Structures are given as structure tokens and as C-alpha cells.
Amino acid sequence: MKFVKLFAGLKKMRDFERSQLPFIKSLIDFDIIIEIGYAQEQKRAFTPKQLSKVGSVTTVRRRLVKLTEQGVVARSTNAKDHRSELLTLTASSLKILEKYGRMLSGIGQLTKDIAAVAQ
């Protein structure tokens, strides 16, 4: 019985991803967004160079251009070093991602409930 609610929640989440997160084309996009958002949440500056662990330089650079064009990521000149850029998530993308996070939290709680019933 609970599994029906789990899959209904997962379906709702996937529908949300398709309609509200069309800018996430790959796991690299998701990783870029998570890394920038985490730094932003920690109130730390974040530069494109720090994305080296996410993927190849060429791929990351290409995806950053797309995410910037789509209004997901904002670039600004680093006030401490004018040779580098700082990356942040835009207010509109943060709003959508916060909604997505709340949805994931709901799914997480449902899976905990299912595990408790199964024991």
C-alpha cells in the first residue's frame, strides 16, 4: 500500500523535473548547480576553476555557458582578482531548486515510513 504512495511521489518529482528543471540536461549540469549552490549556501566565493572535479574543462565550460544563457547561473567579476569570475545561482533558479528540495524531503520521509513498516 505504501509503495503506491512512494511511486506516486517519485512520478510527481520526475514530472516536476521535466517541467521546472529543463536546464538540467545531464548529471554534470546537476553537479555544477550543486557545487555552486553549496558554496553560495556556505557564503563562500566560487570560481569556475573549482568545478574541475565535476568533469573535463571543455565540458564544464560548455555547460556553464548554457546554464548562464538559461538564467540559472550568474557570472560576475571577482572584486579581489579582476582576472577571475565568481559564479552564483540566480534568484529565480534558487526559488525553483528550493521547491525541488522540499519535494525531495517529502519523498525521503515517505521512504523512512516505508522502511519502518517493513521492519
Secondary structure, DSSP 8 states (H G I E B T S, - for coil): -HHHHHHHHHHHHHHHHHHH-TT--SHHHHHHHHHHHHHHHTT----GGGGTTTS-HHHHHHHHHHHHHTTSEEEEE-SS-TTSEEEEE-HHHHHHHHHHHHHHHHHHHHHHHHHHHH-
